[in-house]
C-alpha cells in the first residue's frame, strides 16, 4: 500500500491514508502531527529494509551468491555421471596407496629404510582419499555449498592442507634422497639407515603442521560463513603457505632432476656400454720385448721361462678381471642414473601438471578478489583445479610401481590373492635377474 511497484517507499501514499482515516465518520482526531511524522519515518525505514532485502535476493538468484560465485547446478544425469567419476577417483586412490603400505610393511625385501619415504607418501595420499575427498565430493554434488558446519570446516581445512602439504613435501625429500644416492653411492647408503629416514619423515609432517596450525590459533581466520568453507585469504598467510607447500618444493625437485639428468648424461659420455677397455698397446709391446730379451738370454732354462710366461699370463688375467669388474660397476651406476632420471622426470612432470594450476589460482585469489568477497572465483574453476591436484595422489603409487620391479611383483601377487611365499618369489625373481646380468656380461666379453 505504501510501497510502489519498484519497491520504493511512497510518503504521499502513507500521508493520504492517514488523512482519509481521520476523516471517516466516527474516527477520533487523536493523531497529532508529530505522531504522524514519527509513523512516517518508521514506515519509510521498514520499506527501505524490505527493498534492500528484495534487491539482495534478486542478485543472489542471478549470481548464485552475494559475491557473484556460481552455484554448481547439475541435473540428475550430470550428478550421477560426476558422482561416479569422483567416487571411482577416490576408491582407486585408496586402493593404490593401500597396496603400497601393505607391500612395504609385510614384504621383507621391501622393508628397507629407503622405502620409508614411499610409505609416508602413501599414507599422506591415503589420508587425502579418506578424510578429504568424500566431503569435497558431497559438497560439489549438492551445489558447492558447505553444509557440515563451521567447526568441522576448520578441521576439514586443517586435514586438507596438512595431508596435501605432506604429500608434496615427501615428493621433494624423495627427489633429494634419490639425488644423494646417485651422486654419492659409497657414502650416502651408510647414512641411509632407519633412524635417518625416520627423522626425514617426522620433519616432513612437522613442516606440514606448521602450515596447518596458524589459522587455528588466530594468525589468519578461515572463511566459513554463509555456507562457504575456504582457507584464509590473508595476504601474508597465503604467500607463506603457498611458498612452503608448493613453490619451494617444486623448485627443489626441478633442481634435483636437472642434476640427476646431467649426471646421467655425463656418465653416458664417459663409460662404454657395448664393450670393455683394451689393454694399452705400449704395455703389450713392453711385455713382448721383455719376453724376447728374456728368452734370448735364458734359452737354456726352459722351466724358468715357462714359469715367467705363466706368471705374466696370470697378471694379465688379473688386470683384465679388474677391468671387467670396473666396467660392470660403471654399467650399474649408469643404468641406475638413467632409471633415477626417468623416474624423477615423470614424478616432477605429473606433480607440476596436477598442482601448478591450483596453486597459481590460490596465490592470485587474494589479489584479484575484494576483502568482502574472498570467493570471487567461479566455483567450477576452483573445484576442477582442486580435483586435478587430488589426482596426483592417485598417480603416485602407480608411477613408483611402474619403475620398481619388486613393487610390481608384489602388487600382482596381492591382487591375485597370492599372499603366501611372496618373499620367496621376490628372492627367486631377484636371483634370475642377477643371472641374466651375468650372462649378458659374459656374452659381451
C-alpha positions, 0 to 999 in steps of 0.5 A: 500500500505504501510501497510502489511497484519498484519497491520504493517507499511512497510518503504521499501514499502513507500521508493520504491514508492517514488523512482519509482515516481521520476523516471517516465518520466516527474516527477520533482526531487523536493523531497529532502531527508529530505522531504522524511524522514519527509513523512516517519515518518508521514506515519509510525505514521498514520499506527501505529494509524490505527493498534492500532485502528484495534487491539482495535476493534478486542478485543472489538468484542471478549470481548464485551468491552475494559475491557473484560465485556460481552455484554448481547446478547439475541435473540428475544425469550430470550428478550421477555421471560426476558422482561416479567419476569422483567416487571411482577417483577416490576408491582407486586412490585408496586402493593404490596407496593401500597396496603400497603400505601393505607391500612395504610393511609385510614384504621383507625385501621391501622393508628397507629404510629407503622405502620409508619415504614411499610409505609416508607418501602413501599414507599422506595420499591415503589420508587425502582419499579418506578424510578429504575427498568424500566431503569435497565430493558431497559438497560439489554434488549438492551445489558447492555449498558447505553444509557440515558446519563451521567447526568441522570446516576448520578441521576439514581445512586443517586435514586438507592442507596438512595431508596435501602439504605432506604429500608434496613435501615427501615428493621433494625429500624423495627427489633429494634422497634419490639425488644423494644416492646417485651422486654419492653411492659409497657414502650416502647408503651408510647414512641411509639407515632407519633412524635417518629416514625416520627423522626425514619423515617426522620433519616432513609432517612437522613442516606440514603442521606448521602450515596447518596450525596458524589459522587455528590459533588466530594468525589468519581466520578461515572463511566459513560463513554463509555456507562457504568453507575456504582457507584464509585469504590473508595476504601474508598467510597465503604467500607463506603457505603457498611458498612452503607447500608448493613453490619451494618444493617444486623448485627443489625437485626441478633442481634435483632432476636437472642434476640427476639428468646431467649426471646421467648424461655425463656418465653416458659420455664417459663409460662404454656400454657395448664393450670393455677397455683394451689393454694399452698397446705400449704395455703389450709391446713392453711385455713382448720385448721383455719376453724376447730379451728374456728368452734370448738370454735364458734359452737354456732354462726352459722351466724358468721361462715357462714359469715367467710366461705363466706368471705374466699370463696370470697378471694379465688375467688379473688386470683384465678381471679388474677391468671387467669388474670396473666396467660392470660397476660403471654399467650399474651406476649408469643404468641406475642414473638413467632409471633415477632420471626417468623416474624423477622426470615423470614424478616432477612432470605429473606433480607440476601438471596436477598442482601448478594450476591450483596453486597459481589460482590460490596465490592470485585469489587474494589479489584479484578478489575484494576483502568482502568477497574472498570467493570471487572465483567461479566455483567450477574453476576452483573445484576442477583445479582442486580435483586435478591436484587430488589426482596426483595422489592417485598417480603416485603409487602407480608411477613408483610401481611402474619403475620398481620391479619388486613393487610390481611383483608384489602388487600382482601377487596381492591382487591375485590373492597370492599372499603366501611365499611372496618373499620367496618369489621376490628372492627367486625373481631377484636371483634370475635377474642377477643371472641374466646380468651375468650372462649378458656380461659374459656374452659381451666379453 
